[in-house]
Amino acid sequence: MLISRKKQKCVKKQTYISVLLFLCCCFSTHHIIAQDISLFQQFNGRFDYTAFGNTLNTVENGTTGPCVINTSSSATLTLAADQTMVAAYLYWAGSDDGDFDIELNGIPVTAERTFSDALTADRTFFAAFADVTAIVQAEGNGLYTVSEFDLTSVIAPYCPTGTNFGGWAITVIYENPSLPLNQLNVYDGLESVPEELEITLDNLNVFDNMGAKIGFIAWEGDQALSVNESLRVNGTIISNLPLNPADNAFNGTNSFTGASNLYNMDIDFYNIQNNISIGDTEATISLTSGQDFVMINNIITVLNSQLPDATVVIDEIDSECDSRDLEITYTISNTNSTAVLPQNTPIALYADGVLIATDVTQVALTIGESTQQTIIVTIPTTIPNTFDLLIVVDDDGTSTGTVDEINEDNNSALQSFTLPTSPVIPILPALELCDNIESIVFDLTAQESFFSDPSFTFEYFETLLDALNNTDAITNPDSYSTTNYPAEIFIKVTNSITLCNSIGNFELILLESPEVMQPEVLEACKLDETESVTFDLTLNETSINTDSNLIFSYYETANSDGTFQDEIITPTAFDNTSNPQTIYVTIENLLGCISSTSFELIVDDCEIYIPNGFSPNNDGKNDVFNIVNLEAHPNHEIYIYNRYGILIFVGNKNTSRWDGYSNRGTPKNKKLPTGTYFYVLYLNDENTLASPLLLEQTYTGWVYLQNN
């Protein structure tokens, strides 16, 4: 932040005021709720003012006076023909906490600002303000009546201490072409004495002290009380005889009209030509009162002040995308001034506090005149893309001004600005779908998740030319399909604030899904009266797809949406739960694509079939004694004998089928000769193991071995 020489002095002055207020709070407890007198409005030009008003008291208050108060009173405004009213401010005040809704000439008026003060906890006072410029401009000269100002219900407790009062005053600022160039400052608040009060008025610029004056609106002053009562400006006692003697400044008078019966209120002004000096920027007002309780509500100073007042407004900042050059258009004004702003008044431009350019006013600006100027600047690369642009008029680039002004604190314009850069588009991944889904529809907007800036907008195009020309944008980006894959899509990302855009691209790819062949039915023979058998479902995998790196999953239930549930965790040992039962199988490849099929499980009531011969000659046909459906009887035992009754072979589920070699007798593993052999087969099924005869499980007979 730039701080001018005069602004630095203001900082010191604020410190002084803070200390003063602290001391006031320490020694005058009723000031705790008071409001400091401070600058409210400033007028620069050929301005002066007058004031009028009236009391609601019927007599000056006191401990022996009547305890009555009016609810209305009147006063007259008289402006000369060459005095043009520009502002009218109504102040009203009284005992207790306040009546803030009154009427002026029958027109309702509500307080826009309020003030308060107190002597003790049960003796409080209020003041109020309203801008009544429109009413006074419409009414013009004549009688003004304030009514509906009703304190009658609260006034009684104040009468015994002589602090019962109410009244109103209107300050009228007017313009007159015959007046010198003045600075008129309106200060207000609510501060009080006894015993001593000091107020520092700032924002003064005294060019010539001829005709300098100061005015007050004060409440609760008593004509009969004048113990140690004084009013000083810059240490010198002032008076305005005969209405306001030096020892009784607040005595119920109006210096503008000569009235002396404004009980417990004052509307006064004083000539301070000899109390203020050329070049002064502040004045100290000191009040003392040994007995009289006085509240200052309004202070107005009128001083000859011939100074410019430069202000600046940033009108427009133009820039191109991805450029650090800015074209800045701004307006310099000399509006609230009393002198010409010189040509070549310096102007400084800062970005985040760093000086980036200087300029000067191209022309001299007369009072009330403005000029628009344009400058092209380059923002250094050390400055971030978002920065604060500050333009300061009357700044030579070193935070130093060269022109004395009415107000040194209104010379700058600040605006946050972001250099318009094109959106950065990352490498976007391809959007992929498997080629076996029922409806191949891509959601192109899925790519927007890679961007976090909420100001970005997105459009999609089938060709780069369309994206560059902004033609034929895809109208359904959330459900897009085409006939040719892979397809290239172009995305245009636009910053909706800067309108800068970038174009990127990505692919739409169809992934190959695994093929499935229709698997065979898996059949098994029931082992007992139930129809539940343990199946190895994986036996069908080679018939479904022989590719490697496939993931097979098995399910018992198919959903209507094409998904499956009730996954079979151990497919190599699955006990069917119904007969027949449909098993659903999915196949997933390394691309993540899934295909599905199904097959049946059937449990049959299988019968044993025993062939009457075999020929183990390794031709792949009838090479073993193959008893059909024997595997359905895992507890079986088979015994083979030669024609001499000698046991030559014993078999069960753990041995191979008999292939014409012996595994009993001497020698073992001998190839047996061609001939007829006798067999005994015991099935040993669990449901009949308790039978002593085992007739249902014993098979005997002859088999012919052709062993060449």
C-alpha positions in Angstrom: 0.0 0.0 0.0 1.2 3.5 -0.8 1.1 6.0 2.0 1.5 9.7 1.0 3.2 12.3 3.1 -0.1 13.6 4.3 -1.5 10.2 4.9 1.4 9.4 7.2 0.5 12.4 9.2 -3.1 11.2 9.4 -1.8 7.9 10.9 -0.1 9.8 13.7 -3.2 11.9 14.3 -5.3 8.8 14.6 -2.9 7.6 17.3 -3.3 10.9 19.1 -7.1 10.6 18.9 -7.1 7.1 20.2 -5.0 8.2 23.3 -7.3 11.1 23.8 -10.4 8.9 23.7 -8.8 6.5 26.1 -8.2 9.3 28.6 -11.8 10.5 28.2 -13.1 7.0 28.9 -10.9 6.9 32.0 -12.1 10.2 33.5 -15.6 10.7 32.1 -17.6 7.5 32.3 -20.6 9.0 30.5 -18.4 9.3 27.4 -18.3 5.5 27.1 -21.4 5.5 25.0 -20.8 8.9 23.2 -19.9 9.0 19.5 -16.8 10.9 18.5 -17.2 13.9 16.3 -15.9 13.0 12.8 -16.1 14.1 9.2 -19.5 13.2 7.7 -19.5 15.1 4.4 -17.3 17.5 2.5 -18.3 20.1 -0.2 -15.7 21.9 -2.3 -16.6 24.9 -4.4 -18.5 28.1 -3.9 -20.4 26.8 -0.9 -21.6 28.2 2.4 -24.4 27.3 4.8 -27.1 28.5 7.2 -29.1 26.7 9.9 -32.5 27.1 11.5 -34.6 25.1 14.0 -36.4 25.4 17.3 -36.8 23.9 20.8 -39.6 21.8 22.2 -39.0 23.3 25.7 -41.5 25.9 26.9 -38.9 27.6 29.1 -35.3 26.9 29.9 -35.1 23.8 32.0 -34.3 23.8 35.7 -35.1 22.2 38.9 -38.0 24.6 39.6 -39.4 25.0 36.1 -42.5 23.4 34.7 -42.1 19.8 33.6 -43.8 20.1 30.3 -42.5 19.7 26.7 -44.1 20.3 23.3 -44.5 17.7 20.6 -43.9 20.1 17.7 -42.3 23.5 17.0 -41.6 25.6 13.9 -38.9 27.8 12.3 -38.4 29.7 9.1 -35.9 29.1 6.2 -35.0 32.1 4.2 -32.5 31.8 1.4 -31.5 34.6 -1.0 -32.3 34.3 -4.7 -28.6 33.7 -5.6 -28.3 30.9 -2.9 -29.0 27.5 -4.4 -29.7 24.8 -1.8 -27.7 21.6 -2.4 -28.1 19.7 0.9 -30.3 19.8 4.0 -29.5 17.7 7.1 -32.0 17.4 9.9 -30.7 16.8 13.5 -33.0 16.3 16.4 -32.3 15.4 20.1 -33.8 15.1 23.5 -33.8 13.3 26.8 -34.1 9.5 27.3 -33.5 6.9 24.6 -35.1 8.5 21.6 -38.0 9.1 19.3 -36.6 8.2 15.8 -39.8 8.6 13.7 -41.0 12.2 13.4 -42.6 14.4 10.7 -41.3 17.5 8.8 -44.1 19.6 7.4 -46.4 16.5 7.7 -43.9 14.2 5.8 -42.7 11.2 7.8 -39.0 11.2 8.6 -37.1 8.2 10.1 -33.6 8.5 11.6 -30.8 7.3 9.3 -28.2 7.5 12.0 -28.5 7.8 15.8 -26.3 9.0 18.6 -26.4 8.6 22.4 -24.8 10.0 25.5 -25.4 9.9 29.3 -24.7 11.7 32.5 -25.6 8.7 34.6 -27.2 5.3 34.1 -30.7 6.9 34.5 -30.0 10.1 32.7 -29.5 9.2 29.0 -29.9 11.4 25.9 -30.2 10.8 22.2 -29.7 12.6 18.9 -30.7 11.6 15.4 -29.9 12.5 11.8 -31.9 12.3 8.5 -31.0 13.7 5.1 -34.1 15.9 4.2 -32.6 17.4 1.0 -35.5 16.3 -1.1 -38.1 17.7 1.3 -36.4 21.1 1.6 -35.8 21.4 -2.1 -39.5 20.7 -2.8 -40.7 23.1 0.0 -38.3 26.0 -0.6 -38.3 29.0 1.6 -40.9 29.2 4.3 -42.1 27.8 7.6 -41.0 24.3 8.6 -42.7 22.4 11.4 -41.3 19.3 13.1 -44.1 17.3 14.7 -44.9 13.9 16.0 -41.7 14.4 18.2 -43.2 13.1 21.4 -41.1 12.9 24.6 -44.0 13.5 27.0 -44.1 10.0 28.4 -40.4 9.9 29.3 -39.6 13.5 30.3 -40.7 13.5 33.9 -37.7 11.8 35.5 -35.4 14.4 34.0 -37.1 17.5 35.3 -35.8 17.3 38.9 -32.2 17.5 37.7 -32.9 20.1 35.0 -31.9 17.8 32.1 -35.3 17.7 30.4 -35.1 19.0 26.8 -35.9 18.4 23.1 -35.3 20.3 19.9 -34.4 20.2 16.2 -32.2 22.0 13.7 -31.7 21.8 9.9 -28.3 22.6 8.4 -28.7 23.9 4.8 -25.7 23.9 2.5 -26.1 26.2 -0.5 -24.0 27.3 -3.5 -23.5 30.9 -4.6 -21.4 31.9 -7.6 -20.3 35.1 -5.8 -18.6 33.1 -3.0 -14.9 32.3 -3.0 -13.8 28.7 -3.5 -14.4 27.1 -0.2 -14.1 23.8 1.5 -17.1 23.1 3.7 -16.8 20.2 6.1 -19.7 18.7 8.0 -18.7 16.9 11.1 -21.1 15.1 13.5 -21.3 12.7 16.4 -22.3 13.3 20.0 -19.8 14.4 22.7 -20.3 16.3 25.9 -19.0 18.3 28.8 -18.6 19.0 31.7 -15.8 19.4 32.6 -13.6 19.6 29.5 -13.8 18.3 25.9 -11.3 18.5 23.2 -12.2 17.6 19.5 -9.7 17.5 16.7 -11.1 18.3 13.3 -9.1 16.9 10.4 -9.4 17.0 6.6 -8.9 20.8 6.5 -7.0 22.5 3.8 -6.7 26.3 4.5 -5.6 28.3 1.4 -6.8 31.7 2.7 -8.1 32.4 6.2 -10.2 35.4 5.1 -13.8 34.8 6.1 -13.1 31.4 7.8 -15.9 30.4 10.1 -17.0 27.5 12.3 -20.5 26.6 13.4 -22.1 24.3 16.0 -25.4 22.6 16.8 -25.4 21.9 20.5 -27.9 20.6 23.0 -28.8 21.2 26.7 -26.9 24.5 27.1 -28.4 26.9 29.8 -28.3 30.7 29.5 -28.3 31.0 33.2 -25.3 28.7 33.7 -21.8 30.1 32.7 -19.4 28.7 35.3 -16.0 28.4 33.6 -17.8 28.0 30.2 -15.5 28.7 27.2 -15.1 27.7 23.6 -11.6 27.7 22.1 -10.2 27.2 18.6 -6.6 26.2 18.5 -6.2 27.4 22.1 -7.9 30.9 21.6 -11.2 31.7 23.2 -13.8 32.8 20.6 -17.0 34.7 21.0 -19.8 36.2 18.8 -21.2 39.2 20.6 -23.8 40.0 21.6 -25.4 36.6 21.3 -22.4 34.4 22.5 -20.1 36.1 25.0 -16.8 34.5 25.7 -17.9 33.1 29.0 -21.3 31.8 27.9 -21.1 30.2 24.5 -24.0 27.8 24.8 -26.9 30.0 25.9 -29.9 29.1 23.7 -29.2 31.3 20.6 -29.2 31.1 16.8 -26.4 33.3 15.3 -28.0 33.0 11.8 -31.4 34.4 12.8 -30.6 36.3 16.0 -33.0 34.3 18.1 -32.2 34.1 21.8 -35.1 31.9 23.0 -33.9 28.5 21.8 -34.2 27.0 25.2 -31.5 24.4 25.9 -30.2 24.3 22.3 -27.8 26.4 20.3 -27.3 27.0 16.5 -24.2 29.3 16.4 -21.3 30.2 14.1 -18.1 32.1 14.8 -15.5 33.9 12.7 -12.2 32.2 13.1 -10.1 34.2 10.7 -7.6 35.0 13.4 -7.7 31.5 14.9 -6.6 29.4 11.9 -3.6 29.7 9.6 -3.0 29.2 5.9 -1.8 25.7 5.3 -3.5 24.2 8.4 -4.9 20.7 7.9 -6.6 20.4 11.3 -8.0 22.4 14.1 -8.5 21.7 17.8 -11.8 22.6 19.4 -11.7 22.9 23.2 -14.8 23.3 25.4 -14.9 23.8 29.2 -17.8 24.0 31.5 -17.8 24.0 35.3 -21.5 23.4 35.7 -23.5 23.5 32.4 -23.9 20.1 30.7 -23.5 20.6 26.9 -23.6 18.1 24.1 -22.0 18.9 20.7 -23.9 17.2 17.8 -22.7 19.0 14.7 -19.7 21.1 13.7 -19.3 22.8 10.3 -16.2 24.6 9.0 -16.1 27.0 6.0 -12.6 27.7 4.8 -11.2 29.2 1.6 -9.4 26.2 0.0 -8.0 26.3 -3.5 -6.7 22.8 -4.1 -7.3 20.1 -6.6 -8.5 16.7 -5.7 -7.4 13.9 -8.0 -9.2 10.6 -8.1 -8.9 7.7 -10.5 -11.2 4.9 -11.7 -10.2 1.8 -13.6 -12.6 1.6 -16.6 -11.5 -1.4 -18.5 -8.6 -3.9 -18.8 -8.1 -5.5 -22.1 -5.8 -8.4 -22.8 -5.4 -11.4 -25.1 -5.2 -15.0 -24.1 -1.8 -16.2 -22.9 -0.3 -12.7 -23.2 1.1 -10.6 -20.3 0.4 -7.3 -22.1 -2.6 -5.3 -20.8 -4.3 -2.3 -22.3 -5.6 -0.3 -19.3 -8.2 2.4 -19.7 -8.8 4.6 -16.7 -10.4 8.0 -15.8 -8.7 10.8 -13.8 -11.1 13.2 -12.2 -10.8 16.5 -10.4 -14.4 16.5 -9.1 -14.4 17.4 -5.4 -12.0 20.2 -5.8 -11.4 24.0 -5.7 -8.5 24.3 -8.1 -7.1 23.0 -11.4 -5.3 19.7 -11.4 -2.1 20.4 -13.3 -1.1 18.7 -16.6 1.7 16.1 -16.2 0.5 15.1 -12.7 2.4 11.8 -12.2 0.6 8.5 -12.2 2.0 5.2 -11.0 0.8 1.7 -11.8 1.6 -1.3 -9.5 1.0 -5.0 -9.7 1.0 -6.7 -6.3 2.9 -3.6 -5.0 5.6 -3.8 -7.7 5.9 -0.7 -9.9 5.2 -1.7 -13.5 4.6 1.6 -15.3 4.3 5.3 -14.9 2.1 7.9 -16.7 1.1 11.5 -16.4 -2.2 13.4 -16.9 -2.3 14.4 -20.5 -4.3 17.6 -19.9 -5.0 20.0 -17.0 -8.3 19.3 -15.3 -10.5 22.1 -14.2 -12.8 21.9 -11.3 -15.3 19.0 -11.9 -13.5 17.8 -15.1 -12.4 14.3 -16.0 -10.2 12.7 -18.7 -9.9 9.2 -19.9 -6.4 7.8 -20.7 -5.1 4.5 -22.0 -1.8 2.8 -21.3 -0.3 -0.6 -22.4 1.8 -2.3 -19.7 3.6 -5.7 -19.5 3.1 -7.7 -16.4 6.5 -9.2 -15.3 6.8 -13.0 -15.2 7.6 -12.7 -11.5 4.0 -11.5 -10.8 1.5 -14.4 -10.5 -1.3 -14.6 -13.0 -3.8 -13.3 -10.5 -2.7 -10.0 -8.9 -3.9 -6.7 -7.6 -3.6 -3.8 -10.1 -3.2 -0.5 -8.3 -3.3 2.9 -10.1 -2.3 5.9 -8.0 -2.6 9.5 -9.3 -0.2 12.0 -7.9 2.5 9.4 -7.4 5.9 9.7 -9.1 6.6 5.9 -8.7 8.2 6.3 -5.3 5.0 6.7 -3.3 5.6 10.4 -3.3 3.1 13.0 -4.5 4.0 16.3 -6.2 0.6 18.1 -5.9 -1.1 19.3 -2.7 -4.7 18.1 -2.7 -7.8 18.5 -0.7 -7.9 14.8 0.1 -4.7 12.8 -0.1 -6.4 9.5 0.7 -8.6 9.1 -2.4 -5.9 8.9 -5.1 -5.9 5.3 -5.9 -8.0 2.6 -7.6 -7.5 -1.1 -6.8 -8.7 -4.0 -8.9 -8.0 -7.7 -8.7 -7.2 -9.1 -12.2 -6.4 -12.5 -13.6 -4.4 -12.8 -16.8 -6.5 -14.7 -19.3 -4.7 -18.0 -19.9 -5.9 -20.9 -21.9 -7.0 -24.0 -20.0 -4.3 -26.7 -19.7 -5.6 -30.0 -21.1 -3.9 -33.1 -19.7 -3.3 -36.2 -21.8 -6.8 -37.7 -21.7 -7.2 -41.5 -21.5 -9.1 -43.3 -24.2 -12.7 -44.2 -23.4 -13.2 -47.9 -23.7 -16.2 -50.3 -24.0 -16.3 -54.0 -24.6 -17.5 -55.0 -28.1 -20.1 -57.4 -26.8 -22.4 -55.0 -24.8 -25.9 -54.7 -26.1 -25.8 -50.9 -26.7 -22.4 -49.3 -27.4 -22.9 -45.7 -26.1 -20.0 -43.6 -24.8 -20.3 -40.8 -22.2 -17.8 -38.3 -23.5 -18.4 -36.0 -20.4 -16.5 -38.5 -18.3 -13.4 -36.6 -19.4 -14.6 -33.5 -17.5 -13.6 -35.1 -14.2 -9.9 -34.4 -15.1 -10.7 -30.6 -14.8 -11.3 -28.9 -11.4 -11.9 -25.3 -12.5 -15.7 -24.6 -12.1 -15.5 -21.8 -14.7 -14.6 -24.3 -17.5 -17.2 -25.3 -20.1 -16.8 -28.2 -22.5 -17.8 -29.0 -26.1 -17.1 -32.1 -28.2 -16.4 -32.4 -32.0 -15.8 -35.2 -34.4 -13.1 -33.3 -36.4 -10.3 -30.8 -35.5 -11.6 -28.4 -38.1 -15.1 -28.4 -36.5 -13.4 -27.7 -33.1 -11.4 -24.8 -34.5 -14.4 -23.3 -36.3 -16.8 -24.1 -33.5 -19.2 -25.9 -35.9 -21.2 -29.1 -35.7 -20.6 -29.7 -32.0 -21.8 -33.1 -30.7 -25.2 -32.5 -29.3 -25.5 -35.7 -27.1 -22.0 -36.0 -25.5 -23.4 -38.0 -22.6 -24.7 -40.8 -25.0 -22.6 -40.7 -28.1 -22.1 -43.6 -30.6 -20.6 -44.0 -34.0 -20.1 -46.7 -36.5 -16.3 -46.6 -36.9 -13.9 -47.6 -34.1 -11.4 -46.6 -32.9 -12.7 -43.0 -33.2 -11.0 -39.7 -32.3 -12.9 -37.1 -30.5 -11.8 -33.4 -30.0 -12.7 -31.6 -26.8 -12.8 -27.8 -26.6 -12.3 -26.4 -23.0 -13.3 -22.8 -22.6 -12.8 -20.5 -19.6 -16.2 -18.9 -19.3 -14.7 -15.9 -17.5 -11.8 -15.1 -19.9 -13.2 -16.9 -22.9 -9.8 -18.4 -23.6 -10.0 -22.0 -24.9 -7.8 -25.0 -25.7 -8.5 -28.1 -27.8 -7.5 -31.6 -26.9 -8.3 -35.1 -28.1 -8.9 -38.6 -27.0 -9.9 -42.0 -28.5 -13.0 -44.2 -28.3 -11.9 -47.8 -28.4 -13.9 -51.1 -28.5 -12.2 -53.8 -26.6 -12.4 -57.4 -27.8 -14.5 -59.6 -25.6 -13.6 -63.3 -25.1 -15.5 -65.8 -27.4 -17.5 -68.5 -25.8 -18.4 -71.9 -27.1 -21.5 -73.7 -25.9 -20.3 -76.1 -23.2 -21.6 -79.7 -22.8 -24.0 -81.0 -20.2 -22.2 -82.4 -17.2 -23.8 -85.7 -16.2 -23.3 -87.8 -13.1 -24.8 -90.9 -11.7 -26.5 -90.7 -8.3 -24.8 -92.5 -5.6 -27.8 -93.1 -3.4 -31.5 -92.2 -3.2 -30.7 -88.4 -3.3 -30.0 -86.6 -6.5 -27.1 -84.5 -5.2 -23.7 -85.3 -6.7 -20.3 -83.5 -6.5 -19.4 -82.0 -9.9 -16.1 -80.5 -11.1 -17.5 -77.6 -13.1 -14.1 -76.6 -14.4 -14.2 -79.7 -16.7 -16.1 -77.6 -19.2 -13.6 -74.7 -19.4 -11.6 -76.1 -22.3 -14.8 -76.6 -24.3 -15.9 -72.9 -23.6 -12.6 -71.2 -24.4 -9.0 -72.5 -24.6 -7.3 -69.0 -24.4 -4.9 -68.4 -21.6 -5.2 -65.8 -18.9 -8.9 -66.0 -18.7 -10.8 -65.8 -15.4 -13.8 -68.1 -15.1 -16.5 -67.4 -12.5 -19.5 -69.6 -11.8 -22.9 -68.6 -10.5 -26.2 -70.2 -9.6 -28.5 -67.3 -10.4 -29.0 -65.0 -13.4 -30.5 -61.6 -12.9 -32.9 -59.9 -15.4 -30.3 -57.2 -16.1 -27.8 -59.7 -17.4 -25.7 -59.9 -14.2 -25.3 -62.9 -12.0 -25.3 -63.7 -8.3 -24.8 -66.6 -5.8 -21.2 -67.1 -6.9 -19.9 -70.7 -6.6 -16.7 -70.3 -4.5 -15.4 -73.9 -5.1 -16.3 -74.9 -8.6 -14.1 -78.0 -8.6 -16.4 -79.6 -5.9 -19.9 -78.3 -6.3 -22.9 -80.2 -5.1 -25.9 -79.6 -7.2 -29.0 -78.3 -5.4 -31.5 -79.3 -8.1 -31.8 -81.8 -10.9 -31.3 -80.6 -13.6 -29.5 -77.4 -12.5 -28.3 -74.5 -14.7 -24.9 -73.2 -14.1 -23.9 -69.7 -15.3 -20.3 -69.0 -16.2 -18.5 -65.7 -17.0 -15.2 -65.4 -18.7 -13.1 -62.2 -18.2 -10.0 -61.5 -20.2 -7.0 -59.2 -19.5 -8.9 -56.2 -21.0 -11.6 -56.6 -18.5 -14.2 -57.7 -21.0 -16.6 -60.3 -19.9 -18.6 -62.9 -21.8 -21.1 -65.4 -20.4 -22.7 -68.7 -21.1 -24.4 -71.6 -19.2 -24.6 -75.3 -19.1 -26.7 -78.0 -17.4 -25.9 -80.4 -14.6 -27.9 -83.6 -14.7 -27.8 -86.5 -12.3 -29.0 -89.9 -13.7 -29.9 -93.2 -12.2 -27.0 -95.0 -13.9 -26.9 -98.8 -14.4 -23.8 -101.0 -14.5 -22.9 -102.5 -17.9 -20.3 -105.2 -18.0 -18.8 -106.1 -21.4 -18.1 -109.8 -22.3 -14.7 -109.2 -23.8 -11.8 -106.8 -24.6 -8.6 -106.8 -26.6 -5.7 -104.8 -25.1 -3.7 -104.3 -28.3 -3.3 -100.5 -27.9 -5.5 -99.6 -30.8 -7.5 -97.3 -28.6 -10.6 -99.5 -28.7 -11.6 -101.9 -25.9 -8.0 -101.9 -24.5 -9.3 -102.4 -21.0 -12.1 -104.3 -19.2 -14.3 -101.2 -19.1 -17.3 -101.6 -16.8 -19.6 -98.7 -17.7 -20.8 -96.4 -14.8 -18.4 -98.0 -12.4 -17.2 -94.6 -11.2 -20.6 -94.0 -9.7 -19.7 -96.7 -7.2 -16.5 -95.4 -5.5 -16.4 -98.3 -2.9 -16.4 -101.0 -5.5 -14.0 -104.0 -5.6 -13.4 -106.4 -8.5 -11.6 -109.8 -8.5 -10.4 -111.6 -11.7 -9.7 -115.4 -11.7 -8.3 -117.7 -14.4 -10.0 -120.8 -15.4 -8.1 -122.7 -12.7 -9.6 -120.5 -10.0 -6.4 -118.6 -9.3 -6.8 -114.9 -8.4 -4.8 -112.9 -11.0 -6.1 -109.3 -10.5 -7.7 -107.2 -7.8 -9.1 -103.7 -8.6 -10.8 -100.7 -7.0 -11.2 -96.9 -7.5 -7.5 -96.4 -6.9 -6.4 -98.9 -9.6 -6.6 -98.7 -13.3 -9.0 -100.8 -15.2 -7.8 -104.3 -15.9 -5.7 -104.3 -19.1 -4.9 -108.0 -19.4 -1.9 -108.0 -17.0 -1.9 -109.7 -13.6 -1.3 -107.9 -10.4 -1.7 -111.0 -8.2 0.0 -114.4 -8.2 3.4 -115.4 -9.5 4.8 -113.8 -11.4 3.1 -110.4 -11.1 2.5 -107.9 -13.9 2.6 -110.8 -16.4 0.8 -110.5 -19.7 -1.9 -113.1 -19.6 -2.8 -115.4 -22.4 -5.9 -115.3 -24.5 -8.8 -117.0 -22.8 -11.9 -116.9 -20.7 -11.6 -115.4 -17.2 -14.0 -115.3 -14.3 -14.9 -112.0 -12.4 -16.6 -111.1 -9.1 -17.7 -107.4 -8.7 -18.7 -105.9 -5.3 -20.2 -102.4 -5.6 -20.2 -101.8 -1.8 -22.6 -98.9 -2.0 -23.4 -97.2 1.3 -27.1 -97.6 1.2 -26.8 -101.4 1.1 -23.6 -102.0 3.0 -25.6 -103.3 6.0 -27.1 -106.0 3.9 -25.4 -109.4 4.8 -26.1 -110.9 1.4 -25.1 -107.9 -0.8 -27.0 -109.5 -3.6 -27.9 -106.2 -5.1 -24.3 -105.2 -5.2 -22.6 -108.4 -6.4 -22.0 -109.2 -10.0 -20.3 -112.4 -11.3 -19.6 -113.6 -14.8 -17.2 -114.5 -17.6 -15.1 -112.2 -19.8 -13.1 -113.1 -22.8 -9.5 -111.8 -23.1 -8.1 -111.5 -26.6 -4.5 -110.9 -25.9 -2.4 -111.3 -29.1 
